[in-house]
Amino acid sequence: MSLDRNFKKYLIKGETVDRLPRLEMMPYNEATVQRWRSEGLPDSVQALAEFHDYFGLDQLDFFFCWPDIDGAGAREKISTAQDFSTARKNLYDLEKVRTSMDDYLLRLETIEKTDGIMWIAMHGFFWHPRDLFGVAEHMMMFYDNPELIHEINKSLLEFNISAVRMIYETGIPAIICVSEDMAYKNGSMISKELFDEFMLPYHRELLTELKKQFCVSAVDSDGDITDVTGWFAELGYDCINPLERQTGMDLMELRKNNPEIALLGGYNKRIMSDGPEAIYAEFDSLKPLFKQGRFIPAVDHQTPPDVSLENYRHYLKASELFFDEMTH
């Protein structure tokens, strides 16, 4: 069975499979790569696929299907309904999405030949208005101009649904991940009441569209997602990531409270600079969670630049041994 199919069956249905992907969930940090170059990483390793080949990881390609914020000149520049009206046409240009489908198809065909994972990233209903308003301004807009947030999220919903339909007509990816980043080290940046009013209705409609094909529907949020995991689980999302351990989250408690949603990530990136013993011990600590099912360990964000190439190789070996032991 293909890795794509295993990935979906395991994360969506919780079925037992004999092989799971070993992934670096995000493109490599430029500062990390620069360090590794000085420690022996060949200059010939440039494209993401080349990194995955070099390190013996499964192939993972990203296709970013986002509103064109920079092209519209709208990043952190929207403060009124008129601002948004002016930017809207260029922000949600579906013709650009349509013309990008040739590139998507080519990349999907390539990833299928390598038995890899195609990962689609979309803007979510917290992430997107924050990009338009700015961080502090976004928080104030919930109270100062709630109508504008709803107008923006309705427009994003229409864009996302149209984009999902184009994607599905072209070819089914392994995962569509909605980017939110709505938490920090102490939990969600907004209350459940604000979530229910400004995000839940739009996620519900988008999720209905995502569920029309056999594709993992996921949410991405950094920070302590102890509370928001339950919110997205109740909606029916298949998966949440990246489970940043530096926040102090208890992943076994997270699983106990949310048995119906898959977990992806959760390997503490800050451990990786501590050497082989700590690296192997971190994988050992994740075995009880893996035994609960629907959990794929991966670095809980980009591998940071304090991780030497030697220690990253230890991480890769420990990962290989973990998957061999836990899936056979």
C-alpha positions, 0 to 999 in steps of 0.5 A, a space after each residue: 500500500 502506498 505511503 499516502 494511503 497508509 498516512 490517510 488510513 492511520 490519521 483519519 480512521 486510526 487503522 493499523 498500518 505497516 509503515 508510516 512516514 518519517 517527516 520533517 514537517 516544515 521546510 528547513 530553517 535557513 540558519 540551521 542549513 547554514 550551520 550544517 553546510 559548515 559541518 559537511 552538508 554538501 552544497 549540492 543539496 539544495 531543493 527540499 526533495 534533495 534534503 529528504 533524499 540526503 537524510 533518508 526521510 520520506 518525501 514531502 512537498 508543500 503547496 501553499 494555496 493562500 490569498 495573495 496578501 503581498 501581491 495585494 499590498 495588504 499585509 498589516 494594512 487593513 483597518 477599515 471596510 474601505 481598505 478591505 474593499 480596495 484590496 479584496 479583488 487582488 487578495 482573492 484572485 481565483 484565476 491565480 489559483 486556477 493557473 497554479 493547478 498545472 504546477 500543483 499537478 506536476 508536483 503531485 505526480 512527482 510526489 506520487 512517483 516517489 511514494 511521498 506525501 503532498 501537503 496543502 497549506 491554507 489560511 485559517 480564520 484567525 491567521 488570515 485577519 491577523 496578517 491583514 490587521 497586524 497582531 495587536 490590531 487584530 485583537 482589538 478588531 474583535 471588539 472595535 470592528 467585529 463586522 469587518 472580521 466576519 466580512 474578511 472571513 466570509 471572503 476567505 471561506 469563499 476563496 478556500 472552498 473554491 480552491 479546495 474544489 480546484 485542488 480536488 478536481 486536479 488530484 487528491 493530496 494526502 493532507 490539507 492543513 489549515 494554518 491558524 497559529 492561534 496559541 502561545 506558551 500559555 494557551 489560546 490567544 482568544 476565548 472559546 466565546 470568540 472562537 465560536 463567534 468568529 471562527 467556528 462557522 467558517 471552519 464548519 463550512 470549510 470542513 464540509 468541503 474538505 471531507 468530500 474526498 479521502 484527504 486528511 483535514 488538519 489544523 496547524 497551531 503553534 503554542 500550547 494547544 491544550 484548549 484549542 485541540 478540543 475545539 477543533 476535535 469537536 468540529 471534526 478535524 482529523 488531525 492537529 499539529 505540531 504539538 510544541 513541547 516547549 510549552 509544557 503540554 502533556 501529550 498523554 493528557 491531550 490524547 486522553 481528553 481528545 481521543 478522536 483527533 490525530 496528533 502529528 509532531 510532538 518531538 521536542 526540538 529543544 532536546 535535539 541539541 543535548 546529544 544522543 542519549 537525550 535524543 533517544 530518550 525523547 523517542 522512548 518517552 513518546 512510545 506510550 502515546 504512539 501505542 494509543 494510536 493516531 500519532 506520528 512523531 516528528 520535530 515539533 517545528 523547524 529543527 533549530 540552528 543549535 542542532 549540529 549536523 551530527 546530532 541531527 543524524 542521531 535524531 534520524 537514526 533514533 527516528 528510524 529505530 522508533 518506527 521500525 520497532 513500533 510498526 513491526 
